[in-house]
Amino acid sequence: MNLLKLSALAVTMSCASTVDAQTQPGAAQKDKVFEHHIGLQFNELVKQVFNFSSNTTATNNPYLLTYNINFKKSGWGLRVGAGYNKQQIHTDDGITKRNSDINNLNARLGFEKAFRLSGRWSAGVGLDGTYSNNDNKTIAIIRSTDSTKTETKSTTSGYGGGAMGWLRYAITPNVVIGTEASFYFAEAKEKQDVTVTQYNRFGGIGQQTVVTTKSAIDDKTSEMVFSLPVVLYLYVRF
């Protein structure tokens, strides 16, 4: 009877040990299929904290947020980046009043191959497709005896793509910093409509003529841009 009780106790402890091993974080990490990185560009924060020089260099990378998903075993994965900027500018010097509304959107989508260099260092290469769109609406009014109102609407849309590469360092298992470089070719189309309205007064009250002229621009440009690895990203890895 005692032998039967001991056997039952041994089986129970064995089952409990097996279940506990399966629920350990280390076991779960080994069974992970995908690895995710969510990144935020933090160059401006570094400049504010470590401002050793009055000279500032603009960061030529419009993608504020990035997201990567990779197969943990092979390293192949997808990457997404996006950035949005909105500006509203109002100026008035008593003669010229100007209002500008600017919206700028940049996005990219691509695939990559990640490589584990060491316990903390990793690198990756890949190809991206890019899209950009800039809308600018500006109204300028010159107030004088003969007033002029100029309304400008311009839209620039661009498509492109190219090669990229990145390097990252893991501060902790879940916090990573990194930088990247890219070589993109892009084409952009710009459309602009300008409407100029002139209000001419001839001395008498109510004597006024209004002259409106319109012009349009339809241009196409192309460029190749090499972005140096000066952008810094702070990633959360899970």
Sequence and secondary structure as in RCSB ss.txt:
>XXXX:A:sequence
MNLLKLSALAVTMSCASTVDAQTQPGAAQKDKVFEHHIGLQFNELVKQVFNFSSNTTATNNPYLLTYNINFKKSG
WGLRVGAGYNKQQIHTDDGITKRNSDINNLNARLGFEKAFRLSGRWSAGVGLDGTYSNNDNKTIAIIRSTDSTKT
ETKSTTSGYGGGAMGWLRYAITPNVVIGTEASFYFAEAKEKQDVTVTQYNRFGGIGQQTVVTTKSAIDDKTSEMV
FSLPVVLYLYVRF
>XXXX:A:secstr
 HHHHHHHHHHHHHHHHHHHHHTSHHHHHHT  EEEEEEEE HHHHHHHS   S          EEEEEEETTT 
EEEEEEEEEEEEEEEEE SSEEEEEEEEEEEEEEEEEEEEE SSSEEEEEEEEEEEEEEEEEEEEEE SSSEEEE
EEEEEEEEEEEEEEEEEEEESSSSEEEEEEEEEEEEEEEEEEEEEEEEEEE SSTT EEEEEEEEEEEEEEEEEE
EE TT  EEEEE 
